[in-house]
Amino acid sequence: MSGLRARPGFLDRAGRALADPLTRRAVAAATDRFRTARRAALDALDDPEGLRDRARAIRAATLARLPDLIDRLEERVRAAGGHVVRAATAAEACGYVAGVCRERGARLVVKSKSMVSEEVGLNHALGAEGVRVVETDLGEFIIQLAGEPPSHLVAPAIHKSRRQVADLFGLASDGGAEPDAAALTAWARARLREEFLRADVGLSGVNFAVAESGTIVLVTNEGNGRLVTSLPRVHVALMGLERVVPTWNDLAVLLTLLPRSATGQKMTSYVSFITGPRRAGEADGPEEFHLVIVDNGRSALLGTEYEEVLHCIRCGSCLNVCPVYRQVGGHAYGWVYSGPIGAVLTPLLAGMETWDDLPLASSLCAACTEVCPVKIPLHDLLLRLRSARVRRGLAGAGERLAFRLWAFVAARPAAYRLAVSLAALAQRPLVRDGHLVRGPAPLAAWLRDRDFPALADRSFQQLWASGRLDSAAGSGDADAGGGTR
Ligand code: SF4
């Protein structure tokens, strides 16, 4: 699967991210804004929970008859004059788009935001064919100049400050721009306008595809999507298999939730509905329209305990509330998808053997599940992946031994009591003011930045048995740990 990054693992990447205060500040500030706006936008609805339940039901019903809906979508797109190809793998998707470019003699492709194109490594594949791909979404344009992958589902350059963006633009030209939002946008607009006018092919993603009419829907805050899909002679749209919705009524529910959950907007600045290529008598639009429906591991998830991950509408709100993502940003996750949805989706699509550490990158606080507009139980899926990791023998020898010991001790009360008493004795040289201040690995890494309450000299059970529980609680009994265990 293209686009994959080999080791180092999550901990190394997260360590690098944590050492970068600029990135941490930028990510925290942006995700705070998104979270606040989302909450206000959903609170303004009459029945946000009811709407989320309906959205979840729509997604579940869609997956239950996905093959039929894809057939219907294909039939309607073809009836509207478009071409449809189903790509089972990343290589097939890239091969098809490269073939379209080759046959039309295309040398320049302008592209609007498409996570699935990142997933299949399309830019790289087209580059290898001598086709230049220019990202035209402002965030994607910035990270393309920086040579980086996206770090957020809806805001790919969330980790960049204005100063960093101005420096990048300066490197890309003699003039560059001032670190001011309006000036930076104007600079990018002037530069991209030339590319739009010269491009042979426009490439877009698909937020939703309506099966009953063969219409693709693009939800965006920038006008680049409309230029990409209407100026070049050929428009190629890439969609993940699961992005289909049965009807316009279903779309209305999902469209009510997507922008509110993503950015807190009632609706984004642009919502485009595209059904096939330009028709006779229409003023603009492409001569050819191609829809590439990408599977790349998705259909293998249908009917499994992970199926619900395909409900995702890529709003990004689970990232904005995740205490891990908010500290380390998107690049720590190592692939295209980040945050809780990335920690679930990446091992499933790109291989548990390579990405088995991502499901561990979570505190399991379930904040992600609470905000997900389609109610994906993300923290449950993370737990299932952790369990699968152990069943497949991917956990390290130390971890396996530790949990075997824990299981042995926890199942035997006498052994448990003995182990706790021995641990309380053994910790003494490591305790200061009731807290562990150092310890052996892996505790040492935890204690580098935090303290940890020490085990009390006398356990809860001992105090209970001696009838001294009340006085211990009231007086903070003279235990090394200052409490009970
Ligand atoms: S998992 Fe839910 S919250 Fe996260 S991006 Fe997908 S739809 Fe949004």
Residues whose N, C-alpha, C, O or C-beta is under 5 A from the ligand:
A	BS01	SF4	C312 I313 R314 C315 G316 S317 C318 I341 C368 V371 C372 P373 I376
